[in-house]
Amino acid sequence: MATFTFNLPDIGEGIAEAEVVAWHVKPGDRVEEDQPIADVMTDKATVEMESPVSGVVSKVAGEAGEVIAIGSMLVVIETEGAGQPEIAPEVEARIDNENPSADTVDKVEAALDNQKPSPLLGRGGSGKAAEGEGAEHDGSALPLSPEGERERKVLASPAVRARASDLGVDLSEVKTGEGGRVRHADLDAFLTYSANQGYSAPRKGASRPDEAVKVIGMRRRIAENMAAAKRNIPHFTYVEEIDVTALEAMRGDLNANRGSRPKLTMLPMLIVAICRTIPEFPTINARYDDEAGVVTRHGAVHLGMATQTEAGLMVPVIRDAQAKNIWQLAAEITRLAEAARTGKAKSEELSGGTLTVTSLGPLGGIATTPVINRPEVAIIGPNKIVERPMFTADGDIEARKLMNLSISCDHRVVDGWDAASFVQALKKLVETPVLLFAD
């Protein structure tokens, strides 16, 4: 039996080490040539390592989260199958496709067991509740009949659902008035009736056990970058209210006549406004090398776009945003966001930004104080759009669409006056959107 040691290769980014963020194999597993064995992360991207040979894994380089040097052992593989059991082709194909370990199967089955409905509480309850307090009663309160165990769609507000959950009450058992919607009054009546009948709702226990999660991979990078940004950069945030009524109307008209072009959101229109404003405020579109004491004011706008992914926050970069029209920006935003969320973004697409925009999208928010993406010196955060009554110049009142816009800046490089002046110039463009397309 021969032993093959697969050392971590030079990934080509001039790095000395990389972090193992996930193992796809463990000692004792059989691997085939080109089968993924581990994901390793550099400062810029996650790279999938594939086995160069077929065989049985005998050793791996530590646990997920370990940092190993380039050229060090990643896995050791026994390349001859002497003494190893033969695997039927159909079983081997299934293992290659699904690769379920015994531990994984146990966890999945345990998770499914935890989701089984109990006879007392219905969906999401605890099966032990039937043995405890409230198990005996006259049949008119909570316990579900076989018919009641079937899932029932209950209409109720989030507040009512949360209150019922805290009380351990199954909303499907609460009688409602007209419309079939459970209201707080209905819940009160149910609780009063239950108390009169001698029934006490089971206390709600812990929804899930405590879990210790190791901070590795992308989450570790985010933690390190955020800590470095807050530790080294004296932040200040400026917030201004902007009337986006006209801009939203223009966006609606453009979408109605877009043909085969991508649908416009607010973001590409805001990026156009930012790019048209930047030339007057070069300190905003800059990077600060604090070790060298040099601020580089960039002519091109390489705009970072904060994107939430399953692995954490990533910032793909729109290159030369100032050279793209609104439709090209919309297409590039979609492409980069998808690449980031699927882990297919290239390292060069995740670095080199000169300014970042971050938005919570549908979650909105009245105002944000975003953290600067170091070594950049500013980050812009559009907040949610709300419709409110406003006085017009003639003294009339009309509904207007308003949005707060936040900007956080590095006070070592950007003065408060510069940040406020930049936002005011940006506000003028956004509130008069025809200027976005004027020469």
C-alpha positions, -999 to +999 in steps of 0.1 A: +000+000+000+014+034-011+010+066+008+004+099-010+008+132+009-011+161-006+004+194+005-015+227+003-005+242-031+004+278-038-030+292-047-014+320-067-022+350-046+012+355-030+000+342+004+019+322+029-010+305+046-047+297+043-075+287+067-094+254+063-130+264+066-147+231+057-137+194+053-156+173+028-138+141+039-125+125+072-100+098+079-114+065+066-133+080+038-126+068+002-120+096-023-118+096-060-095+117-082-108+153-085-133+148-057-136+179-034-118+173-001-117+207+016-125+244+013-096+268+022-099+305+025-073+332+017-077+369+025-097+373-007-117+342-015-126+306-007-109+279-029-121+243-032-093+217-030-097+185-050-080+152-045-052+146-071-055+108-066-079+081-056-076+062-024-086+062+013-079+092+035-057+083+065-050+118+079-062+154+076-046+186+087-066+194+119-101+207+123-120+234+104-106+267+115-070+256+115-046+278+096-019+259+077+011+271+057+014+268+019+034+236+012+022+219+045+004+186+046-033+189+038-043+152+036-026+119+035-042+093+012-035+056+009-035+051-028-038+013-030-070-004-020-055-036-005-077-046+024-103-020+016-139-033+010-152-030-025-180-005-030-208-012-054-208+014-083-244+026-075-235+030-038-202+048-046-221+072-070-245+079-042-217+086-017-200+109-043-233+129-048-245+130-012-215+121+010-235+116+042-215+107+072-231+088+101-228+119+122-246+139+096-274+114+093-278+114+131-281+151+132-306+152+104-328+126+120-326+144+154-336+177+137-366+160+121-376+144+154-376+178+170-400+191+144-426+164+150-459+179+164-470+169+199-505+158+207-509+187+231-494+218+215-496+209+178-469+222+155-436+230+172-446+218+207-430+195+231-442+159+232-436+158+270-462+184+277-490+159+277-476+142+307-473+174+328-495+201+340-527+206+321-529+171+308-562+165+326-593+186+317-628+183+304-618+180+267-630+215+259-596+233+261-563+226+245-558+189+237-562+183+200-584+156+186-571+135+157-589+159+134-573+189+152-538+175+147-541+183+110-524+215+101-548+244+102-541+279+087-548+304+114-551+341+107-534+363+133-510+392+135-473+386+144-479+402+179-508+377+186-487+348+174-458+358+195-480+362+226-496+329+220-462+312+215-450+327+248-481+313+266-479+279+250-513+283+233-523+267+200-541+294+180-560+268+161-580+261+194-589+297+199-624+307+189-626+338+167-652+364+157-661+376+123-634+372+096-618+342+113-588+363+125-575+357+161-572+389+180-558+398+214-594+399+227-600+363+214-568+352+231-579+369+264-613+352+263-596+318+257-572+323+286-601+333+309-622+303+299-592+280+303-585+294+338-621+289+348-619+253+337-589+247+358-565+245+329-531+261+331-512+266+299-478+248+298-449+271+304-428+277+274-394+261+278-362+270+260-368+269+222-334+253+216-303+243+235-272+266+237-248+262+209-211+270+207-202+281+172-166+283+163-157+316+145-139+305+114-138+311+077-158+341+063-172+349+098-136+352+112-125+375+083-156+397+089-148+398+126-112+407+120-119+433+094-147+450+114-125+451+145-096+466+126-119+492+110-134+503+143-100+502+161-081+522+135-107+545+120-123+574+138-158+571+123-184+598+120-218+595+104-240+621+087-276+615+079-299+635+055-335+631+044-340+630+007-373+633-013-372+604-038-408+609-051-397+621-086-369+595-087-393+566-079-417+579-106-389+579-132-379+544-121-414+532-126-415+548-161-382+532-171-392+498-159-425+500-178-405+506-210-374+485-203-381+458-229-356+429-224-333+450-201-331+441-164-356+456-140-343+487-122-341+490-084-332+521-065-296+511-063-283+516-099-300+550-100-283+560-067-250+547-081-253+570-111-260+599-088-230+590-067-207+587-097-218+621-111-212+638-077-178+622-068-156+644-092-164+675-070-155+656-038-124+635-045-117+629-008-148+606-006-136+582-033-102+574-018-082+548+001-059+556+030-027+536+036-022+546+072+011+528+076+026+547+047+007+579+055-007+582+020-042+589+008-049+579-028-078+598-044-090+576-072-103+590-105-124+559-113-152+547-090-147+510-081-179+507-061-182+480-035-216+466-030-222+450+005-240+417-001-254+393+025-246+357+018-250+324+038-214+327+047-216+363+059-212+397+045-192+400+012-184+431-008-181+424-046-169+454-066-184+471-096-154+481-117-155+516-133-190+522-122-188+558-136-184+544-171-216+523-170-251+534-178-280+526-156-290+493-174-254+481-173-252+488-136-284+469-130-271+439-148-237+440-130-254+443-096-274+412-103-244+393-117-221+401-088-247+395-061-254+361-075-217+352-078-212+363-041-242+343-028-232+311-047-195+314-038-184+319-074-171+354-071-135+357-082-109+372-058-104+402-081-142+408-079-139+410-041-111+435-037-099+469-049-130+490-040-127+527-036-161+534-021-189+511-007-227+513-007-246+492+018-283+488+020-306+466+041-330+465+012-366+455+022-356+455+059-350+493+056-343+512+088-347+548+097-310+554+098-278+534+099-242+540+110-223+517+086-187+506+093-162+517+067-147+490+045-110+496+053-088+510+037-116+530+020-125+562+037-163+563+033-194+541+030-229+552+020-261+536+033-295+543+018-323+535+042-360+526+037-384+547+017-415+559+035-445+579+024-454+608+046-475+640+043-453+670+035-459+708+030-453+720-005-440+755-014-476+767-018-485+755+017-505+725+005-500+691+019-493+661-003-479+626+001-442+624-007-417+595-007-388+601+016-356+583+023-328+589+048-293+585+035-264+578+058-227+583+051-199+572+075-165+587+069-129+584+082-124+616+101-086+614+095-092+621+059-128+635+054-140+666+073-176+669+084-181+698+060-169+677+030-192+648+039-222+671+044-215+690+012-212+658-008-245+645+005-262+678-002-249+677-038-261+641-041-295+651-027-299+677-054-293+652-081-316+626-066-344+650-060-341+663-096-335+630-114-336+645-149-301+658-141-288+622-139-291+619-176-282+655-186-248+662-201 
